[in-house]
Amino acid sequence: MTKRDYYEVLGIGKEASDDEIKKAFRKLATKHHPDKDGGDETKFKEINEAYEVLKDKQKRQRYDQFGHAGVGGASGGGYANSNPFEGFGGFGNTQGQNIRFDFGDGGLGDIFGSFFGGSSQGERGPQRGRDVEVSMTLTFEEAIFGTDEKISLTLDDICSHCKGNGAEPGYSLVTCDNCKGSGQQVRVMNTIFGPIQQATTCQKCRGKGKIPEKTCSVCGGIGVARGKREMSVKIPAGVDDGATIRLREQGEATANGSRGDLYIHLRVKPHKKFTREGDLILSEEHIGIVEASLGTEIDVETVDGMVRMKIPAGTQSGTDFKLSSHGVPHLKRETRGSHIVSIVVDTPTKLSKKQKELLEEFWKGTKKSFF
């Protein structure tokens, strides 16, 4: 969906002052706020997105020069109206932060609690292992291009000695003599309404209906044991600082049930030269006043290596140049954002006598051309 012009969204002209931008935003935000009768959440998000760009002088300058491509957005393309990680089955906010990637399949848990102190169907059925959370630190380049990382976990895992069945190797499972293989025990409760039968999980077999002839000497018959597990994790290209990857059923194991999930919280180290803004990479390059006046070509450092960039004559300090497709990759798409290079024109602080004379001569000639 094509985004509307930000000035059009706020109903202002391109020459609008900061105060005019703020007033237009407040008026429209009040009118369309979702909590107000007749409010419109979609319009409110659009208004907020436009204001976030136009209130920032640098972002506004890039927007005026390059349009929407100059202000980035979540690396999936746009902050307010889309989830950049939609399709991974995950969940997250719309600002590109604290986003959770969700890999794998799974279902919703039982939401029903016990009745009269009894157990629900979820309690009688297979239980789920605990979730595990770890942190991972990436370099700026690893976050941009993705990487494969190995992690080591210490957690409850399927017992390697008995393969999870709780029986010592060489021995089999037999029908539980307590519940006769049903996995449940029935007890009678006396209430003001009369006797009520209540089914609970068999404590001896933990609902399995079978018990080992001889319990495992490592896990004590529960089927899980504490141990170390190493695994390789694929980090997709374009992740941002604060993102969370969720790997389903890669957490702790439990007897007669599914594993919990593994959550990997990502931290990205700052880069000495680059900063990131959504799908944009930003950097500065310094040139001298002669180069700025006459024009030149410079080598610009990007995440892809050095790129030759032309600087036209008369370039002013603070001018931005766009290197297309050298920014952050878009998830699930074979496209990338841009690299915005801001030019800083350095004024010399130490001049020789000859250099001063030449500049004075140049200045005199410039004054004559003006007058």
Number of C-alpha atoms within 10 A of each C-alpha: 4 4 10 11 13 25 17 12 19 24 13 15 12 13 9 13 13 12 10 14 21 15 13 17 23 15 11 17 22 13 16 19 18 16 10 11 9 10 15 15 15 14 18 20 18 19 24 19 18 22 22 13 19 24 16 11 11 14 16 21 18 23 19 15 15 15 14 18 18 24 23 28 22 27 28 25 20 21 20 19 15 14 21 23 23 15 13 15 13 17 17 17 14 18 17 25 15 18 25 23 22 21 17 13 9 10 5 5 9 11 8 11 13 11 9 10 9 15 17 17 16 15 16 17 17 16 18 20 21 19 18 19 15 13 11 12 13 20 13 23 17 18 23 24 16 18 14 11 12 9 13 11 15 12 17 20 22 23 23 13 18 23 14 21 24 28 26 21 14 8 14 15 16 14 17 20 13 17 20 13 17 17 23 22 15 12 12 11 12 9 9 7 6 9 11 12 12 16 16 19 23 21 13 16 22 19 25 22 21 22 24 19 15 17 21 22 13 18 21 16 22 23 25 26 21 15 13 11 12 10 10 10 14 11 18 18 19 25 31 25 21 14 19 26 23 26 21 18 21 20 24 24 27 22 23 19 12 19 22 20 24 21 21 19 19 22 19 19 14 13 11 8 11 17 14 19 18 23 30 26 22 19 18 16 15 13 18 13 18 14 17 21 15 12 16 15 11 16 12 16 16 19 16 11 9 11 13 11 15 12 18 14 13 13 20 14 16 15 14 22 19 20 18 13 15 21 28 30 25 22 21 15 8 7 15 20 27 23 25 26 22 18 20 19 20 13 10 8 5 8 10 8 8 9 11 12 12 12 12 12 11 11 12 11 11 11 9 8 8 6 5
